[in-house]
């Protein structure tokens, strides 16, 4: 597989792709050094410029988790912006993410208020901190506030899986004791993307056995990962939005839970089978509200579209290869 990844990445690089593609292929997929000039040229991307232009003075993009549809902006929420920035190749020292991390820290330590309208239930306080800590972990996984929230959720997941498999009653009892939240059939259930991202953010904190149990449970769920909503064990078909959510689910599992790779082999095999005759991947028009795509500035060019989809698949294949 490594030969396929390298050959495809180099094939794209020889065709002078846009700066984000160039950066992701060199740094994230080929892990090459000596291309520092591309770090700074990421600011030439129109997508990076959109992020910078719409960022507020406090480091946010307005609402954090729930979109304010009255505001006409391309970046709907702060958590969306952080995911988008990292997928575009921005690192924790880029000014956009430095300001975003400072904002999240200030909300977590209650220097600033949470910018979304509050929910009137006993889940809201736990949910707010989950959204914040999970998003901050994307930028700074070792931040003390991330480590603090991770410890809480690690306790919950260990209790929920204490029998060796997920037991809903054990999860509910853990929350009743540790957070006071009612979680049954809510967004706080452990199959949510925020929980999984945060739980898997601290390398080595989960035992291999627990990782495998978590992945087995999520993999078999007919609704997949909450907020992404695609069953992982079933190939996603051809609709771009469905493929986008399925790839996001697969990427989360592959990146955060390396000991769960025994489940991902069938998904990887399906991905490999979807290569076009010219050796790329192309799942059609840009999916709506994707945090990963587009990467290139102009998708009217079919070649750029292929480069973007292919780079996305290669990033998953590279993570999978590093875990095996």
N, C-alpha and C positions, 0 to 999 in steps of 0.2 A: 504493500500500500504506500509506503514512503516514496517509492519511485514514482508512482502515479501522482502523488501530491506535488512532489518537486518538479516533475516534468510539466505538469499543467500550470503550476505557478510561473515557472520560467517562460513557458509559451506565451502567457498573457503579458508578462513583463517586457518581452521583446516587441510587443505591439504598442508600447508607450501609453498605457492606460492612464486614467485620471489619478490625481495625487493620492486620494484615499485608498484606491485599489493598490497603487504602488506601495504605499506605506504598510498596509495590512499584509500583503504578500511577503514583503521583505522582512518585516519585524515579527509579525504574529505567526506566520505560517512557515517561512523559511528560516526564521530566527537569525537573520544575517545582521552583522554589525557593520559600522562604517558608513551608515547612511543618515547621519544626524541632520543633514540639510533637509530631509523630507519631513522631519518632525515639525520644523517651523513652517514649511510650505503647506501643511495641512490647513492653515488659515486661509489659503487661497480657495479652498472648497466652498462652494456656495452654501452647502449644508452646514458647515462649521460657522460661516458668517451669519446664517439665520439664527443659530443657537446664540451666538454672541450678541446679535442685535436685539433679540427678544428677551434677553436676560435682564431682570430688574436690578436696581441698585443694591438690593439686599441679598442678591445671589440666587433668588428664586426665579421662576417663570409664572408667578401668580399662585394659583391653587397648587396643592402638592399632589393629591391623589384623585380627586374628582374634578372633572373639567367644568369650567364656567363657560357655557356655550354662548353667553352674551359677548364675550371677548373675542375679537377677530384676530387670532394669532395662529401661526403655523405649529407652534409648540404648545400642546394643550395643557401639560402639567409639568411640575418640576421632576417627578420621578420618571416621566417619559423622556425629558431632556437629558437626564443623567444616563439612562440606558442608551439613548441615541448618541450622545457624545462618546461613550466608550466604544460603541460599535463603529463610529467614524474614526477611531484610532487615537482619540485624545487620552492622555495619561493624567495621573493625579497632580502633576505639576503644571498642567495647562491652566491659564487664568480662569477659563470658564468653569473648570471642575474645582479649582481652588475656592472660588467664590461660592459654588454650589455646596461644597463640603462644609464651609464655614456657616452657611445658612442652616443646613441640616443640624449641625452641632448646636447652633444657637436655639433651634426649636426643641431638640432633645433635652437640652439642659434648662429649657423654659425661659431663656432670655428673650426669645421671640415667640409669639403665639402660633399655633398650627393654623394655617391660612384657610382651611376648608370649613364649610358649615358643619357644626357638630352633630353627631347622631345621639339620639336620646335612648341609649341602652347601656348595659353594663359591659359591652365589648369595646366601646369607643376608645377608652384610654389605652387599652392593650393594643388595639388595632393601629392607632396613631403611631405608637412607638415601633410597632412592627414595620409599618410602611417606611418610616424614617430610617431605622437601623438597617433594614434590608437594602435600601437604596444607598446609604452611606457605605455599606460593605462592598458595593461595586467599585467605589472609588478608593476607599481606605479600609481594607478588611481587618487590619490590626488596630484600628482606632479603639481607644478604651471604651467608648460608648457602644461600639459594635460588640466588643468582647463581653460587655456587661449584659446586653440584650441576648446575645448568643447563649450565655450561660442559662438564662431563663428558659429559652426554647429547647436547649439541650436537655434540661431536666424534664420538660414536658414530653419530648419525643422518647426519652428513655423510659418514662412511665407508660406511655401509650404502647410501646413495643416490648414491655418487660416480659411478656410471655413468649417472645420470639416472633410474634406477628401482631399487627395492629388490632387493638381492642378499643372500640369507641368509648365504652364506659370508663376505661382507664384514662383515656385522654380527658374526658369530662371531669373526672375526679381530680386530675392534676391541675386543671384550670380552676376548679372550684377552690382549691387550696392555694394556688400560687398567684392567680390573677383575679379571681372572683368573677370571671367572665363565663357566660353561658355560650357554649361553642357548638352545640349539636346542629349539624347541617348549615353552619354559618361560614363566613369567609375566614374564620380563625381555625378551621379544621386543618390538619397538618398537610393536606395535599395542595395547599395554596402555593403559588409561585413565590410569594414573599417569604413564607416560612421555609420552603425548601432552599431558596437562595441563601437565606441567613444561616440556616442549620449547616449547610455545606460550605460556608465561607471560611471556617477555621480548619485549616488542614491538620489532620491527625487527631482531631478531637472526637471523631466518631470511630467506633470500632468497625473493622471490616464486616463483622456479622450484622451490626446495626445498619450499616450502609446498604448491605444486600437486602435486608428486610424492608427498608424504606423503599428502595427501588422496585422490589417485587410487588409491593402493595400499590405503588403509584402506577406501575406498568400494567397491572391488571384492571385498573379502574376504567369503567366505560366512559367516564367523563374526563379522564386524564388529569392534567394539572389545572386547578382552578384559576380562572382569568385567561387561560389559554384554550381550554375546553376541547382538546383533541385527544382521542384515545391513542396512546403511544404504540400499542401492539398492532394497530391496523394502519397500513400505508394510506397516506392522506388523499390520494386521487390527484386531480389536476387543478382545482380552483386555487388561485394564488393566495387568497387569504387563509385558506385551510392549510396549504403547504407552509405558509409563513408561521402559523401558530404551532404546527407540528414540528417544524425545524427548531423553533424557540424552545419547545418542550424537550426535544432531543438534546439540544445544546446545553440546557440547564443540567440535565442528568449527566451528560458526558463530562461536563466541566467540573461540577460540584461533587459528584459521587463516583469516583473512578472504580471503586470496588463493585459497582453495579453494572460493569461493562458486559457481564455475561448475558444480560438482557438485551443490550443494544446491538448485538451482532446482526440480528435479523433486520433491524432498521438500517444499519450500515449497508448490508447486502442490497436492500431495496434502493438505497441512494445510489450505489454503484451501478445498478441496473438502469438508472435513469439518465446516464450520460448520453449525449447526442452523438451523432456519427463523427462530428468534428472534435469530440473529446471534452465538450463543455456541459454545463447544466443550464437549462432554461425552462422556468416554470411560468412564463408568461408575463403579463402586465404587472406593474408595481402594486403590491397589496396595500390596501388602505390602512392607515394608522400603524404601519410597521415601524418598530424602533431600529431595525437593522437596515432596511432598504428605503430609498436608493442610496448607493454609495457614490456612483458616478454623477456628474453634474447634469448630464443629458441622456435621458432614457429614450428619446426619440431615435437614437442610434441603436439598432438591434444588437450590434456588437457590444456596446456598453452594457446593455441589459444582460447579455450572456456572461460578461465579465463579473457583474455584480452577483448574480445567482451562483456562479461558479465559485467566487471567493467565499460566499457564505457557506457553501457545502464544504469547501476545502478547510475552512476553519474548524468545522465539526470533525471532519476526518482526521485533522492534525491533532485535535484534543483526544480523540479516540485512540489514535496511534500512540500518543504519549502515555496512555493509561494501560497499554497492553505490551 
